[in-house]
Amino acid sequence: MMASAAAPLSRDPSSLSNPDEAHITHLSWTAVVDFEKHQIFATASYDVKLTPVSGVTSRHLRLDTSGLDVRSVEVDGTPATFSMSVPSPSKPHLGSCLEIDLSGAKETADDDKVSVSIQYATSPSASAAQWLPPAQTAGKKYPYIFTQCQAIHARSLIPCQDCPAVKMTYEARVTVPSWATAVMSALSKDIDKTATVTETQNGDKVHEFSQPVPIPSYLFALAVGELDSREISPRCRVWSEPSMVDAVAFEFSQVEDFLKAAEESTMPYQWTRYDLLCLPPSFPYGGMENPCLTFVTPTLLAGDKSLADVVAHEAAHSWSGNLVTNETWEHFWLNEGWTMFLQRKIMAKVHKDDKFFDFDAISGWKDLKECISLMPDKYTKLMPDLGDDDPDDAFSSVP
């Protein structure tokens, strides 16, 4: 029996991009983190695959942006023309569409593939980036930056097709001050080391990363600060500011057990490493499942591992969400629903008591009823009527 061709990607109402005509497959990102200006100066180089629609191949690539200062664009190494749309006053979360003319692409045997390079700078008010002064860190000595791209904030960090149906591999070179360490939702180029680092002539450090498993844009993540780490298993390491690192290592020492329990219920872990970064208190979530590097809040540091189920939840996302992803944000229940199920399976296995599953489900039922009583009706079903509304407005215990 002959396998059928993959269905073309559909348009996502939360995105201004055109992945049905031209979709990104790989990103090479070179970035300089400027703590004084609260900006990232970067070049994003993309491999793009063109898909004919009704027999016609598009000569334009449309990308989501928000507040980005695009300086120049090249297509197959040649300067290209581009335009930026004006953000809609009624839908500011959608940002601006960067439309790139691909007519200058070189004619090759692979006419369905082009290379696009974009030089740009982020805005100091980028919604994906939180810049912390020293006073808001544990050490009180150096500043800190972390990113949060879910749901559609990646467009303020990189020009991209900011929709979960589009997945790309990526590599990165990030230049940071000499005192700082950069970590990303990726592997070090040399996975046998904690980081692949070189020094520039002025003393800055360059960290190199690679993510060989395709990810959607909302899982692109970066953090830079004064960081230290501890190895807690051959594939797990915890990161935090130096004053907290031993407490973090103790609190999350069960991470390897969580991974093994998940593997018993699903399939082998696909991301090579599962590291964990404990952020400053201003991190707005309990945890964020960035591949290879889960972000967690220090409010989980109870001293007795009693809140570690949050990490079990984020680890479960390594299978449901990160590996198998919802097509649009209206299907977000496929991400969180299966992850909650797997989290409860993990905790029951680790504690060797199925009642842990039932007890957590009882608590979840209470949270669900409270959310339904507070949320607008259109957001109280598994597939909300999201349209082009901001997905952040619909997040709750329902999906």
N, C-alpha and C positions, 0 to 999 in steps of 0.2 A: 504494500500500500504506500503510495507516494505521500510524503508529508506536505501539508499545505503551507503556503507562504505566510509569514507573520502579518497580522492585520496592521495597516498603517496607523500611526498615532493620531488621536483625535485632538481637537483644540480644547484647551482647559480654560474655562471662564475666568480663572484666577490669574491667567497669564496673557501677556500681549505678544507672545512669541509664536512662531510657526513651525513646530516640530513635525507636523504632518508633511511639510515640504522640504525642510532641511533640519536635521537634528544633530546635536553635538554628541560625539562619542568619547572624546578625550580632551582634558585641559592640562596645559603646562603653565603654571602660575609662578611668576617671579615678583616678589613683593618686598618693599622696605617699610618697616613700621616706624612711624615718626610720632613719638610720645609728646613732643612739644607742640606740634600742630594738630594732634589728634586725627591724623590722617594716615592712610595706607596708600603708597604710590606703587603702582603695579602694572605688569603687562600680563594679559591673559591671552594665551595662544591656544586656539581650538582646532581639533580635527572635526570636520563637519561632513556628514553624509547626506547627499541630496536624494530625495525620493520623488520621482515623477508623479504628478497628480493628473489623472485623465490624459496620460501620455505627454504631459508638458512638465519640464523641469524648471523649477523656480530659479530666478537669478537674484533673489534677495534673501538675506538672513535677518530675521527679526529676533531681538533679544530683549529681555526685561532688564530695566535699570531703575534705580531710585536714587536721585541725588548725585550720581556719578559725573565727574568731569572728564569726559572722553577727549583725549588730546589728539589721537591719530589712530587710523585703522589701516591694516594691510591685508590683502587677499593674495595668497600664494607669493608673498614677498614683495608685492607691488602696492603702492599707496592706493587706497580705495575711497570712494565717496561714501558718505553716511549722513544720516539725519536723525534728529531726536524729536519725538513728539512732545507736546506740552501736556503735563499731567492734568487729568480731569479734576476739577475742584470738588466734584461730588464723589470721586473714587480715588482719593490721593494714595491709598495703599497699593494701587496698581502701578504707580510710578510712571516712567516714560518708556516708550518703545524706541530702541536703537535699531534703525533699519540700515543694513549694509548692502551696497551694490556688489554683487558677485560676478558681474559681467567681465571683470578683468582677470578671472581665474584662468590659469594656464590649461591648455588643452593637452591632456595626457591619456594614457590607457585607462586610468581610473577617473573618467569624467564625472563620476558620481561623488567624488571626494574633493574637498577644498580645505585649505588651511587659512584660518582667519586669526590675525593678531591685533589686539586692542590695547593701547596704552592709555591709562586713566588714573584718576585719583579719587578716593572716597571722600565723602563729606564728613566734617567733624561731627555732624548730627546723624550719621548713618544709623538706621534703626537696628541693624544687625550687630553693631559694635558698641560695647560699653567700656568707656575709658574711665579708670578709677585713679584718683590722686592717691599719693602715699597714705594719707589719713584714713582712706577707706580699705586699706589692706591690713593684714595681721602684723606684718613687719614694720609698717609705718615709715619705711625708708624709700621704697621705689614705687613708681606707678605700675599699673596693671591694665591689660586689655583682655577681654574675652568676647566671643561672638555667640550669637543665638540666631540661627537662620530659619528655624521652623516658625511659622509655616511658609511665608512668602517674603522673608527679609533678606534672603541671599542676594537679591537684586540690588541691595544697597552696598554689598561687599564685592561682588563680581558681576559683570554683565553676563547673563545666563538665560537659559530656558528654565524659568523658575516654576516648574511644575513637577510633581512626583513621578509622572510617567516617563520622564526623560532621565536616563541614567548615564553616567560617564565615569571613566577612570580618571585619575589625576596624579600629577607630580608637582612638587612645589619647592621653591628655594626662597626662604624667608630671612631677610636681614634684620637683625635686632641689635640693641646696644650690648656692650661687652658684659654688663652685669646680668643680662636677661637670658632666659631660656624660652624657646618656642616649642609648643606641642600642637599637633593637629590630629584630625580624624583620619589618620593614615599611619603607615609604618615608617620608621626611619629607613633611609636608603640602605643602610647596613643594619638589618634587624638583630644582629648579634650585639649591637651596642644600644645604649639608651638614646643616642642621638648621633646623626652624622653632621659634624660641625667643622667649619673652617673659619679662619679669621681673615678679615679684610685688612688693607693697609692702615686704615685709621683705627683699628682695634675692634670694630664691630664683628659680630658673629653671624655666620650664614648657616642655617639649618636646612637640611634637605629631607624631603618626604616623598613617599610613593603610596598611592592607593590603587592596587591592582584589581580590586573588585568594584564593578560599576555602582555608583551611588547617585541618588537624586540630589539636587542642589541644596535642599534643606538640611542635609547631613554634612555639608562642607563646614568645617569648624577650625578655629584658631584660638589659642590663648598664649599670651606672652607676659611674663613677670619674673620675679625672683622665685625660682622653683627648685625643689629638691625631690628626691624619689626614693622608694624602697621596693625591692623585688619581693613579692609575696608568693609567687610560684613561677615555674619556668615560662609561662606565657602571660603572667599578670604582674603589673607594676602599678603602684599608686604614686601620684604626684600631688604636691601641695606647696604652699609656702613653708620654708624650713621649720618654723616654730610649731607647725601642726603635723608634720609628716609622720611622726611616730604614732600619734593618736589615730591618724587616718589609716595607717597600716594595721593597727590593732582592730579598729572598728570594721574594716572590710576584709578581714583575713579569710572569710568564707567564700570569696569570689570564685575561686577554683572549684569549690564544691557546687556552686550554682551552675557553672558551665558544664560540669560533668552530669549533673542532674538533668539539665536541658538536653544534652546530647543523648542521654538514655531515652528521652521522650521524643526526640526529633531525628537529627542527623548530626554528623561531626561539625564542629565549629569551623566556619569558613574564612575567618578574618585574621588568622595567624596569632595575633595578640589581642588580649583584652586588658587594656590599661584603664586607669580611673584617675580623674583630676578632681580634687576637692577645691572648690573655688572660694573666693571671698563671700561674705554674707549677702551681698547685693545680688547674687545670682537669683533670678526670679522664679526658678522652678525647683522641685525636689531633685529632679535628675533629667538629663538629656542624653539620649542614646547614640551619641556620635560614634560612628564605627571606629573600632580600635582604641577609642578614648572616651569613655562615658564621663560626662560632666555631672557632678553632684554638689549639693549645698552642704556647708559645714553644720547646718542645723541637724544633720543626721548623726553627728558625733555625740551619741548619748553616753558612751563609755561602757555599754554592756551589749552592743550589737543588736539591740532590740528594734532598731529602725532599718536594719539591713535589707528588709524585703523590698525597699525602694530600688536597691541595687539589683536584686533579683529580677525586678520588673525591667530595668534598663538592659540587663544582660539578655533577657528573653527577646528583646527587640532585635538582637543580632540575627534571629531567625525570622520573626514576624514583624515586618516593618522595614528593616534594613535590607534583608535578603529578598523577601517577597513584599512588595510595596503596593499600597493603594494607588489606583490610577489617577484619581483627583481627590481633592479635600472633601468632596461630598461622600467619598467612600472611606473616610478615615476610620470608621468602625472596624474595618477589616484589619487595620493596623493595631488599634488599641484593644479591640475585643479579644483577638487571638493572643495578644501579648499578656493580657490579664489572666486568661486561661492558663497559659504556659507558666506565668509567675506563680500561680497557685499550685501547679503541679510541681514546680521546683521546690517550693517551701515545704510541701508535704513530703517530698522525697528526702530533703536535707534533714528534716526533723523526724522522719520515719513515722509519720502519723497523718493519715488521711483527713483527720478532723481539722488540720490547719487549712485545707482547701475549703471546707465547709464554713469554718469560722470567718475566713476572709470574705467569702461570698455573702455571708449575712451582713457584714459591714458594708460591702459594696452595694447591696440592695438598699440599705438605708441612705447611702450617698446618692444613689440614683433617684429615689423618690424626692429627696430634697432638691436636687437639680431640676427635675421636671416641674416642681412647684415654682421655681424662680425664673427659668429660661423662657424666652418667647416661644410660642407654639411651634413655629417653623423649625426651631432648633431642638425639638424634643423627640425626634425620631432618628432611627439609625442612619438614614440617608437624608440629611437636612436639605432644605431648599436654599442652597448657598448661593447659586448663581455667581455673580462677580462681587459679592460682598466679601469683606475681610474674613478669612477663615479663623482668625484669632477670636472673632466675636462668637463663633459657634462652639469653641472648645469647651467641654464640660465632662461630667461623668457619664453622659448619655452614650456617646460613641466609644 
